[in-house]
Every structure is written in C-alpha cells, then in structure tokens.
Amino acid sequence: MQDEIVSKTQQKRAMHELRALGVALVDLPDAQLASMRLPESLAAAIVAARGMKQHGAKRRQLQLIGKLMRGVDAEPIREQLAALRGQSAQAAAQQRRLEDWRARLLDDDEALTAFAQEHPAADIQALRTAIRNARKEQAGARPPRAFRDVFRLLREATKA
C-alpha cells in the first residue's frame, strides 16, 4: 500500500482550516467553551488569546492555537462545535416561535383557544390573566412586566 502524497497546497489548506476552527473556539462564550472536551494546552492557549488586545500578539496566539490543533484530532472538536451551533439555532427558532405566539395572543382573543388546543397542559387561566394585564400595560405605557409574564408562561407551557 502506497502512502498518499499530500501537496503543499493541501497541507496549507488543512492548516488554515485548523486555524479557523481555533478562531471559532476563541469566539465561543465561556460556558460553551467549558462544556467542550479540549486538551489542557489548547484550552489554555484559547483562554490566553481571549485576553489579548494587540493585533500582532493575538495573531501570533491564533497561529499557536492552529499549531496545537495539528496535534489533536480535530473531528470531535468540529462535531462538538456543530452541535453547539445547532443548539443555538434551535434555541433561537424556539424563541422566535414563542415571540410570535405572544404577539398573536396579545392581538387576537381567538389565538388563546388555538394555543390551548396545541398545548393542553398550559395554565390557560394564568395565561389569560397575564394577557389581560399586558394589554393594560401597553395601553397605559407602563413597564412590560405582564408582557414578560406572558412569554414566561408560554415557555413553560411548551416545555411541558
């Protein structure tokens, strides 16, 4: 079996991809970075890069991260990163759906019936009260406390 010949261009492309993966890790929020399983030296380099403000120093640190990435199997890291991005996209979509429901509920009385049919475990009485209070808040230009309560009740009902 012959060894596969890898051109210099392919090697450079692979190194650039690993560096881009390292940059994506640097840009992650702290909680998501902590949830990833990374080698200790790589995690330390990522934390150091976050604290750097000077362009040259940060660039060199990112190059170091790319070099460290060559020494680890990058596929599990890519998979973890893709899962985190998927969860974020899923959470954003759920947020938009809840905001749409809230807008429908505040605009139309019939929307509550539709929501109750889709989510029979929802506390309809509490939701009706929160909707009524939110409408009063909007009419009186008061702070949106009940408006937030409607969202909270919707989130609880969809989780159930």
N, C-alpha and C positions, 0 to 999 in steps of 0.2 A: 504494500500500500504506500503510495507516494504522499508526501506532505504537500498540503495545498500551499501554493505560492500566493502570498499576500503582497500586493503592490504598496508602494509608499503612500499613494493617494488613499487607498483603502485604510491603511493604518492611521493616517491623519484624520480621515473622516470618522473613524471609530473613536479617536482621542477627542475630537470636537464634540461628538455625541455624549461621551462620558463627562466632559466638562459642562455641557448644557444640562445634563442630569444633576451634576453637582450644584449648578446655579439654581436649579429648581428646588433643590433641598435647602439651600440657603434662604430662599424666599418663602419657605413654609412657615406657618405660625408655630410658636413654641410647643403648643400642645400636640400638634400633628407630628412635629419632628421627634418629640419624646416618645410617641407611640411607634415609631419606626425602629426596626431592628438593624442597627448600623454598627460597624466595628468602632471601637472606642477612639482610635486615632482619627478616623473620618469624622465622627461626631464632634470631637474637639476642634478639628480644623473648620468645620461648619460654624460652630459657635464663635470661633475667633473671627471668621470672615464677617459675621453679622455685626461685630463691634467696630469694624474698620470703616473709616470715613474717607480717607485719602484714596484717590482713584488708583494710583500706582500700587499701593500696598494691597488694596482689595483685589486688584487684577492678579498680582502675584499669588495671593492666597487662593484665588479661584483656580489658578494653574496648579497649585499644590493639591487642591481638592481633586482636580482632574487626574493628577498623577496617582493619588491614593485610590481613586476609583478604578484605575487599571489593575490594582492588586486584589480587588474583591470581585465577586460575581455580581454583576450589575442587574441581572434579570430579576432577582427577587426584589431589589430596590425599585425597579421600574414597575413591577406588579403592585407593590405597596403604594407607590405614588399614584398609579392609575386608580387604585381602589379609593384612596383618599379624595381624588378629584371627582370620582363617580359619586361618592357620598356627598360631597359638597354640591354637586349639580343636582342630585336628588333632593337634598335639603332645600335648595333654592327653588326648585319646582314645587315642592310641598308648600313653601312659604307663599309663593305666588297664588297657588290654589286657595289657600286659606284667606289671603287678602281679597281674592275675587269673591269668595263666599261672603266675607264681611261686607263688601260693597253691595252685593246683591241683597243681603239681609237688611241693610240699612235703607235701601231704596225701595224694596218691594216686600209687602206683607206675605205674599204667596211663596216667597223663597224659603221661609221658615218651614212651611209644610214639605217642600221638596227636600230640604236638608234633613228633616225628621224622618222622611222615608228612606233616605240613603244611610242615615246613621241613627238607628233606633235606640242605641244606648245613650244618646245625648240627653243632657238635662235641659229639656225644652223650656221649662218654666224659668229657670235661671237665665237661659239664653234670651227668652222673650223680655224679661226684666232688663237685662243688660242692653238689649237693642233699644228699648223704650228710653232708657236713661241716656244712651249715646245720641239718640235723635234730639233729646232735650239739650244735651251739651252742645251739639252742633248749632242748634237754633239760638242758644244763649251765648255762643262764643266763649264757652268755658273750657278749662283744660280737659284733654281727652281721656279721662280715667275709665269711664264706662266703655269707650271706644276700644281701649286696650283689653278690657274685661271680655268683650265680645270675641276678640281674637284668641284670648286665653281659653275661653270655653270651647271655641271651635277646635283649637289644637287638642284639647283634652278629649273631645268627642271623636276626633278622627283617630286618635291613638287607641281608643277603646275597641 
